[in-house]
Amino acid sequence: MDLFAGGAVGALFTVLYEVVKDVKDKTMMFKSLLGDLKSTLDSLKPLMEDIEKYNNLMDRPKEELENFKEKLKNGAVLVRKCSTVSRWNAPKKYKYANKLLDLDQCLNRLLTILNVGGVRDGKETLYRVMNIEEKIDKLQIKEEVVLPKQLDIKAWCAVPELPPVIVGLEEPLRDLKKKLLKDDVSMLVLTAHGGSGKTTLATKFCHDKEVKDKFNNNIFFVIVSKKPNLDFVEEVYQRMNSEDARQNPLLLVLDDVWLGSESLLQKFDELKRPNDKILVTSRSEFPGFGTPYFLQSLNDKDSMTLFHHSASLENRSSSVPEDLLRKIVERCNGFPLAITVTGNSLRGRAIEFWRKRLGDWSKSSILDIETVLLLRLQSSIDALDEEDAIIKECFMDLGSFPEDQRIPAAAVIDMWAELYELDEDFLSITNLLELTTRSLANIVITRKENMEMVDDYYVEHFITQHDILRELAVYNAKLDPIEQRKRLIVDISGDKEPKWLTEQKSQPIKARLLSISSDGVFSTKWQSIQLPEVEVLVLNIQTKNYETKNYALPQFVEKIDKLKVLIVTNYGSLPAELSNFELLGSLSNLKRIRLERISIPSITKNPIQFQSLKKISLFMCNIGQALSNCSVKILDAFPNLEEMNIDYCHDLVELPNEVCDLIHLKKLSITNCHNLHALPERIGKLANLQALRLRSCTDLVKLPGSIKNLKKLDFLDISDCFSIRELPEDIGEISNLRNINMRQCSRLQELPLSVFYLEQLKEVICDEETGSLWEPFLNRLRSTRIMVAKENINLNWLH
């Protein structure tokens, strides 16, 4: 009997839907998670009704449907239990939160199947449906590249990529395998000084074929850091304790563990089974935990090999005397990080620079080994003063973000655009690439295509940095007296404020960049601080548990008259409520706002005008009705807005009509919003729009017909919008359209004849199937280049 016949699943779905509606407003503890669940159920509801109406679901594996039926039944029981959990019962709270996330993920899987299974269109042939499903599986949309909250925790714990060049770790790798893979060893603590290659060795261990085969890829790689995210650690713990994870032996890597995390080691140590292994990397030893293994520095031969590569001396005869070269390498003490950074900084430089560097190092007295490392790295930073001072400033700006956290390139672009007058985004990316070339930072691109039109959209670019390099950046920022610093980087918690704040005698601080990492609480002493020159404010908020927290912008913000850029990032697991937006109304110079993991229904709750705001970016935010239920008209709130970016905002279902009143908008990017199913018909009113990006809006069914009125539109990106079946009939009237990205629009069957009139069209990025749709038009569109792209999705940024 078909499971969907007679409404078996439909009835269970209705029960779950009503229970979620009832419980959602009765429990504050799980309100956000239940809100997400209801959003998924809302998306499923019309499909379930279609099933009842047409009863034409394509065949699915019986076990899979039985699983969904069981999930629906157990889901209703789970949600009822959530209403009885005490907020003080932490274990049960985490347990139920994890189960709610699993349920939401399962329902999204069902949503994917129904969307692509032909439920809405009984006229599609089985062949076509299965063909589309095959493409979706290949794309890994909906299950692997959906919202981070819906990703399996394994994606967040993916093993990092290996660096392109690794020297001197073959023997340590053999030792590590020999020691840790022994039957009587379950935990190994890999220690060494910072910058010695501990993380690289651990990563190489995870990539080893023998190791991968032994654990059947059941490997968790967790970056702990000095201030671990306890929410995330708890999620990893629960996932490791699940039946699915325990089907094979498990390898857990706890990277960059600091003293004070012994309880964390104890917790995971108690969880492991006989065949499980735990590899810990740390600068410190942990007596009583596992087998110790100290990673030695590189020997002279390997040090010289790595230096030759870093300084680009491998393939050409060097003008640097061998004796000078050897002394420089010796002074790096076998630290791979020092060798790499030093080699990059001296690459292509005149012999005099090499001699000066050695002379500066020779002045150092006898110091401990870690201080020596910092001094060697500092020399490479100081050298930037002589050639390109802005690169040094950019390096130190990266210290504004927390340790071991990926830094969005988009945030850095906003900072540098105003601090250094870098009018074009690619100029900031050029500086990042320069830092990467010097091994002072790394760029991770989450989605790479083998060919890519230049659209200056870097939302999928992220920056990582070795924690020692970040320490060096923060150290350099603190060299000047507090009143004279260019950037003020502060790490506080509650009423624990820095000593200089209590001692400050109302003297103004000249910093242009202010970075504060905190739990969102500011003491009253901050009210007296004078920041007349601050142009960029970076607020890093760390929430403590699964509950959505309520925070407020600090009161002193309204006194920062020159503020141009506000970047607020919540590093907790759930979006945080943020109030006091009205404080920004008095800031006449504020041009850019970027919010990450922030719940923003209150952004326009009170009458407020962002008179000078040019750009707003929302990443992983809960938008709610913030853009529609405004106390003022959206054009009055954002009268001069030119760019709006909305990325991974899962509760955005329909773009409000009010957005179409932003008549000065030039760039509108709505990407990875998988529940967005409609754009307003009035979108044609955005007469100044030049770029429209809708990448990976997988539920978007069509583009409004009024898009033909966007006469200035130059760039259109609908890649991975696999629900779009057709383009507007009059799309050819977008007379200025030059670039289209329509890769993986799998359901698109044909192009409208008006495409013939896109005479300005220069490039179309597509896959092989959508590329074939353009063939009939190429005789007329002779200057149009069709580019078939392949993509490489990289989830390592989730670290």
N, C-alpha and C positions, 0 to 999 in steps of 0.2 A: 504493500500500500504506500502511495506517495505521502511523504510526511506533511506536505503542504495541503493535501486534500482534506476537506472537512475542517480546515482552519485549525489543525492541531498546533502548529507553530504560531499562527495568527493569534489564537486565544492566549497562549503563553506570553507573546509579545505585549498584548494589551494589558495583561496583569502587571508585567514589569514596568510598562510605561506609566500606569496609574500609580504604582508604588513609588517610583522615582519622583513623580510630580508631588505626591503627598509628603514624602520625607525630606525633599530638598530644602524646603523653607523651614523645617523644624529642627534641623541640626546645623549649627554654625561650623562644627569641626570638619565636616566633609562637604560643605556647601559648594566649594569650587569644583571638587571632583564630581559631585552629583550633577552640577551644572554642565560639565563637559559631557557626562553620560546622557543627560537629557538632550543636549545638542545633537549627539549621535543618534539617539532614538527619534528625534524630530526628523532627521534626514532619512531614517529608515521607514517612518510611518507611511508616507505615500506609496512606497514600494510594497509594503505589506498589504496595503489596501488594493494595489494592482494585482497582487497574487490572488487575493480573494476574488477579485473581479474577473480575471482572465484565466487563472489557473493554468498558466502556460510556461512554468519554469522549466528550463532545460535540465536534463539529467545531471545530477551531481552524485558523487560517491555517498552511499548510504551512511557510512560511518561518520562522514563530515556533518551531514544534516542531523544525525542523532546527537552529535556533539553540541551543535547549536541549540537543539531542543533542550538538552540538559543544562547548557549555560543559561538559557532564558529562565528555566525553572529555578536553578540555584541562585541566579542573579536577584530574583525577587526576594528570596530568603535573606541573601546578603544585605540588600538595601534596608530591609526591615531591621536587621541586627545593628546596622550603623546608627540607628536612632537611639539605641540603648547603651552605646559605648560611653564611658566616662572619659572626659578630656584628660584625666590624670592617669588613665590606663595606657601608658605609652606602647607596650608590646602589642596590645590588641589594636590600638589606633594605627600603628604602622602596618600590621597584618591586614586590616580591613582596607586601608588605603591602597596597598599593593594589589589586593584582590579586585578593587574597583577599577584600577588601571588595567588589569588583565581582562576584566569584563568589557571595558570600553574598547580595548584592542580587538577582542573577539568580535564585537558587534561591527567594528569598522571592516573587519574581514568579510562579514556577511554583507555589509553595504557594498563592498567592492564586487562581490560575486553577483549580487542582484543588479547593480548598475551595468555591468558588462555582460550579464547573462541573458539580456533580451527581454526582461520583464516589461519594460515600458513600450516595447515595439514588437508585438507578436508577429509582424510580417517579416522580420529578419530570418534568414535561413540559419539552420544550425551551423553550417559551415562558416558563415561570416562571424557568428558569435564566438565560436571556438578560436577562430583566427585572431580576433581582437583580444581574447583572453590570453592567448599565447604571447601577444606583444606586450600586454600589461605585465605578465609574469617576467618577461625579459627586461622590461623597464624597472621592475621592482617598485612601482608606484603603489601607494596606499598601504604597503606593509613595511617597506624599508626606507622610503624617503618621505614619509609622512611627517606629521608633527613630532618633534623630539619627545613630547610626553607620551606618544603612542609607540615609539620605537622600543623594541625589546631591549632590555638593559644590556644585552650582549653587545649591541651597537655602541653604547656609551663606553663599554669596556674593551673595545676593539684594540688589538695590538697595533702600535704605531708603525708607520712605514720606516724602513731602514734608511739611514743617510746614504748618499750616493757613494761615498768613499769610507771604508772602514779598514783600519790598519792595526795590526798587533793584537787582535782578540781571538785568533784561532786557538792558541794554547789555553787561555782562560776559558774559552767556550768548552773545550774538551774536559778541563778540570771541573767546570760547573756541571756538565752532564754526568760525569763520573760520580760526583759527590751527591747531587740532588736526586738522581734517578736510582740511587741505591735503595733497597727495600727498607732499610732501617733508618732512613733519613726522610722526614716529612716536611721540615722547614729549614731553609738556608738563608742566612743573613749576609748579603753581599755588601761589604763596606769599602769605602775609599774616600779620599778627599773630594771635595766638589770639583767638577770639571775633569774627572779621571776617566769617564766613560762608563759609569755604572748602568745608566739607563740604556745606553747603546748595547752593552753586553746583554742585559736582560731582554731587550728587544730582539737581538740576534738569537738568543736562546729560544724565544717563542717562535721564531721563523724557521728554526732548524727542522728539517724533515723528520728526523727520528722523534723529536719532541712532539711535533704536530700529529704524527701517526700514533704515538703512545696515548695522547689525550684526545684524539679524534677531534681536534680543533675546539675542545671544551676548555678554552683558555680565557681567563678574565685578567685584564691589565688595568689596574686602578692607580691613578696618581693621587697620593695622599696629601703631600705638601705639609707645610708648617701649620696651616690652619685648615684641617680637613673639613669638607662638606659632609656633616654627619647624616643629613638626609640621604645623600647619595650613597654613602657607605652602608646605611641601613637597607637601601634598595638592593645593593649588591649582595648583602648578607641574605636577604629574603630570597633573592633569585637563585643564589647558590644552594639554598636549602630546599629548593623546589624539586619535585620528582623528575622533571625534565632534565635539570642540570646534573642529577645524580645517576643518570643512566650510563655515564662513562666516567672514567677517572678524570679528575679536575686539576687544572693548574691555575693558581692564583698568584699574580704578581702585584705586590704592594710597593709601588715606586715612590722614592723620596719621602721616606718615613722619618720623622723627627722624634727626638726624646720627648717624652710626655704622651706618646701614643701607645704605651705598653698595653693599656686596656683593650685597644683595638686589635693588637696582635693576639692577645689572649682570647678575644672573642672568636676570631677566625680560626685560631689554632684548635679550639674546642669543637668547631664545626666540622673539621676535615675528617674524612674516612681513611682507612688504611692505605688506599692507593692514591689519595690526593696529595698534591705537593704545593707548598707555599714558598715563593721566592721574594725576599724582602731586600730592597736597596736603601741604603742610608749612609749618611756621613758618620753615624755613630754606631757603636756596638750595642747589642741588647743582650747582656748576660742572662742566661736562663731560657732564651728563645732560640731554638734551632742550632744548626751547625754554622759556625762563622767561616767566612771566606773573604780574605782581603785582596782586592784587585790592585796589583802592582802598577806603577807608572810604566809608560812605554820605554823599551830599551833604546839604546842610541841608534841602532839601525832603523827601527820602526819610526822613531821620532824624526829621523832625517827623511825617510820616505814620505811621511805625512806632511812635513814642512815643504818638501819639493813640490808636492801636489798643491798645497795651499798658496804657495808663492809662484805657481806656474813655471817651475824650473825643470819639469820632467823632459820636455821635448826640445829644449834648446840649450846651447852652451851658456852658462851663467857668467856674467862679468863680475860677480861677487866672489872675492877670494875665498877659497875653501876654508881657510882658517877662521875668517870672519863668520862665515856661514855656520861652521861647527860651534863657535862660541855662542852665537845667537840661539841655536837650537838647544845647547846645553843649559842656557839660562831659563829655558821653558820648563825644565825639571820633569820632562816626560808627561806633562799634562796635555792631553789631546786638545782641550779647549784653548789653552794658551798658545799651543803650536799653530792651530788653525787660524785663530784671530790675528796672531802676529804675522804669520805668512801672508794672509790676505792684506794686511795693512801695509806690508813692504813690497807687495807685488808691483813690479814695474817702476819702482822708485830708484833714484840715483844712489850710487854707492855711499854718498855722504849721509843720506838718511839712515842707512844701515849702521854706519859707524856711530852716528849720533845716538841711535837707539841703544846700542851696546854700551856707549859711554854713560847714558842716563842710568842704565841698570847697574853698572859697576859701582855707582855711588851708594847703593843700598847697603845698609849694615846687615848683620845676621838677624834674620826674621824667621818666624814660624812659616811652615810650608804654605798654608792657606793665604797668608799675607803676601808671600812671594807671588802666588798665582794672581791675586788682585792687582799687584803692582805691574806685573807683565801685561795684564789686560788693560790697565789704566794707561800704559804707554801708547797702546793702539788707539785709545779714545783721545788722548792728548794730541796725537798726530793729526786728528781731524781738524783741529783748530787751524793748522797751517794750510790746509788745502780746501776744505769745504766745511765751514763752520755750521751750516744749517743741518748737515748730516749728524753732527754731534748733538745739536739741539733736539733733533728728531729722536735720536737714540735715548736721550734722557727723558723725553716725553713719555716713552713707553713704560717708564716706572710708575706712571699714574694709574696703572691697572694692577689688580692683585696678582700675586705670585701663582704660577702654574695654571693660569686661566688663559684660554685663547682670547685674543684681542680682535674684535671685528675691524677689518680695514676701513669699513664705512665710518666708524667712530673716529679713527685716526684722521681720515680725510676731512671730516668736519672740523677737527681741532686745527689741523695745519692750514686749511683754507683761510682761516681767520688770523692765526698767529703769524703766518709767513706769507700771506697774500698769494697763495697758490690757487689761482682762479679756476684751473682745470683739474679735475679729479686725477687724471693720469699723472700729473706732476707729483702728487703725493705718493702714488704708486711707484714712481721712479725713485723717490727717496727710500721707500721700503725695499725696493730691489737692490739699491746701493747698500743698505744695511745687511741684506741677505748675502750679497756678494762678499761682504767683509765678515761674515759669520757672526754678526751681532744680533741677528734675528732670523726667523724662518717664516716663509709664507706658505700656508696650506690653502689650496683651492679645492673646495668641496665638490665641484663639478667641472670637469675639463672636457672640452670638445676638441677634436682633432683639427678643426678650423673654426674660427670664431670672428664674427664681425665686431668691430670696435664700437661699443656702445657706452663706455664709461660707466658701467654698472658693476660695482665690486662687492655686492652683498654676499657673494659666495667666496670671498677672500678673507682669510684669517691669519693672524700673526701669533707665533709662539716664540718664547725666548727662554734660554737657560736661566735658572733662578739666580746663578752667580752674576750673570750679566745684568739682571734686574737689580740685584743688590748694588752693583756698581753704579747703575743709573741713579738709584736713590741716594747713594753715598755722594755722588757728584752734585746732586741737587741740594745737598745740605752743607756744602763747603762754605758758602757765604753766610754772613750773619742773617738772622731771621728776617730783618727788615729789608735786606738787599737781595734776597733770593728771587730768581726768575720764575721758579716754580715751587709751590709749597705742597709737599706730599705728606699727608697726615693719616695715621692709622689709629682710630680711637674706638672705644667701646663704652656706651652709656655715659656716665659722668666722669669717666676716666679720661681726662684731657691732657694734652702735652704740657710739659713744664713751662714752655715759653708762653703759653696762653695765659697761665695764672700770673706770670711775671710781667707780661707786657703792660706797658704804661701808656696805653692809648696811642702808640706810635703806628702810623700807617705802614703796611707791608706792600712792597712794590711788585710782588709776584704777578705775572700775567696769567699763570695757570695754577688753579687750586684743585687738588685731588684729595678727597676724603673717603676713606674706607671705614665703615662703621656698621653698627646694628640698627642704624636709623634714629638713634636717640642723641640729642645734642643738649649739653648743659647750658644754663643761662649765660655763662661766661662768653659763649660765642657771640652773644648780642653786641658786645663791646668791640669786636674785632673790626679793624678798618682795612678794607681791600679796595682802594680806589682804582687800581690798575688791572684787576682781574678781568680777563676776556673769555676764559674757558673754565667752566666748573664741571668736574667729574665726580659724581657721587656713586660709590660702590657700596651696595647694601647687601648684607648677608642675613637671610632669614634663618630661623633655627629649626623649624619642623614643618609638617605637612599642612598646617593651618595657614590660610591666607592672612598675611600680616597687614596692619594699617600703619602707614608712615606718613610723615608730613615733611614738605620741604622746609629746611631751617629758616627761621625768621630773618636771619642776616642777609638772605639772598636778595631781598628787595632793596638792599642798600648797595648792591654791586652794580653801579650805574653803567659801567662799561662792558658788562657781560654780553658776549656775542654768541657763545655756544654753551648749551646745557646738555650733559650726557649723564643719564641715570640708568644704572644697571643693577638689577636684583639677581644675586647669585644663588638664591634659594631654589627649591624645587617647584614652587608654585608662584604664580604672579602675585605681587604685593600691591595692596591699595596705596595710592599716593595722593595726598591732598595738599592744600595750600597753593594750588596752581595760581590763584589770584595774586600771589606775591609777584608773579612775573609780569603782571600787567603794567607795572610802572617802569619796566626796563625797556627803554626806547631803542636800545642797540641790539637786542636779542634777535639773532638771525637764524639760528639752527637749534633744534631740539631733537634729541635721540633718546628713546625710552626702550628698555629691554626688560621683559618679564614684569611688566607693570600693568595693573588693572586700572584702566583710565576712564571709567564712566564719569568721574568727577572733573575731567579736564575742562569741560565747558559748562559745568553745573552752575557756576556763578558767572554773572556778567563779567567778561574779560575781553580785552583786545590785545592781540599780539601784533602790534602795528607794523613792526619791522621784520617779522618772521618770514623767511624765504623758504625754509626747508624743515619738514617734520618727518621723522623716521620712527616707525613702530615695529619692534621685532619681538615675536613671541608674546605679544601683549593681549590682554582681554579688552576688546574694544567696547563690547556691549552696544549701547545706544549713544555713545559719546559723540558721534558725528551727526546724529539726527535729532535727539532730544536735547537741544541746546537752549540755554536761557537767552541767547542772542542768536541772530542769524549767523550762519557759518562764515559768510562773506564779511560780516562785521567783526567776527572773532579773528579771522585770518585774511585781512584785506589785501595783502601783498604776497600771499603764498605762491611760490613758483614750483616747488617740488614736494611730492608726498610719496613716501615709501612705506608700504605695509607688507611685512614678510612673516610667514608662519603664525598668523593670527587666526586661530582655529575657529573662533566664534563669529567671524565675519561671514555671513550667509548671503547678504545682498548689500551691495554698495548703495548707501543712502542717496536719494535724489539731491539732497542739499550739497553734496560734493560738486555737483555740476554748476553750482553758483560761484565756484572759485575761478573766476574768469581769467586770472593771471597765471593759472597753472600751466607750466611748460612740460613737466615730467610727472607722470602718474605710474607708479609701479606697485602692483598687487601680485605678489609671488608666493607660492607654496601655501596659499590659503585654500585648503582642499574642500572646504564646505561652501565656498562662494559659488553660487549657481546663477547669479544674474547681475548684469550691469544696468544702470538706469537708462531708459530710452533717451533721456535728455543729455546724455554724454556728449552729443554733438554740439552743445553750447560751449564746450571748452575750446573756444576758437583759437587760443594760443598754444594748445597742446602740441608738443613736438615729439614726445616719446611716450608710448603706451606699452607697458610690460605686464603681461598676465601669465607669466611662466608658471607651470605646474599648478594652475587652478583646475584641478582634475574634475570638478563637478560643473564647471562652467559650460553651459549648453550652447550658447550662441553669442554673437556680438550684436549689439543694437544696430538697427538700420541707420540711425542718425550718425553713425561713425563716418558716413560719407561727407559730413559737414566739417570734418577736422582737416581743413585745407592746409594747415601748417604741419601736419603729422609727417614726421620723417622716418620714424622707427616704430615697428609693431612686432612684439614678441608674444606669440601664443604657443610656444613650445610646451610639450607635455600636457596640453589641454585636450586630453583624448576623448572628452565627451562632446566636443564641437563637431557637428555633422556637416555644417555648411557655413560658408562665409556670406556676408550680406550681399545681396544682388548688385548693389550699386557701389561696391568697394572701389571700383575703378575711378570713382570721382574724387578719391583722395589723391589729388594731383601731385602732391609733393612727396609722396611715399617713396623712399629710396631703399629701405632695408626691411625685410621680413624674416623672422625666425619662426618656422612652423614645424620644427622637428617633432616627430612622434605625435602628430595629430591623427591618430590611427583611424578614427571614424570618418574622417573627411574623404568623401567619395569623388567630388568633382569641384572645379573652380567655376565661379560665375563668369559669363562671357565678358563682363565689364573689365576683367583683368587686362584685356587687350589695351585699355586706355592708361595703364600705369606706366607711362612713357619715361618717368624719372627713376623707375625701379632699377637699382644697381645690383643688389645681392639678395638671394633667397637661401637661407639655411634650412635644410630639410633632411629627412632620411630617404632611403631608396624608394619607398612606396609613395610618400607624398611628393617626392621629386618627379615621379612619372606623371603627376597631374599637370605639371608645367610644360611638358613636351609639346602639346598642341599650340602653345602660345609663343614659343621661342622664335618662330619665323618673324613675328612682328616685334617682340621684345628682344631685339638683337644685342642690346647692351646689357642685358640682365645676365648675371652669373649665378648658376645654380650650384650650391655647395652642399655635398652630402656629408653630414657630420656623424661621428661616433662619439659617445660620451663615456667618461669614466667617473663614476660616482664614488666619492671618498668620504667615509664617515669618521675618519680619525679626528676631525675637528671637534667632535663631541667631547673629547677629553677636556 
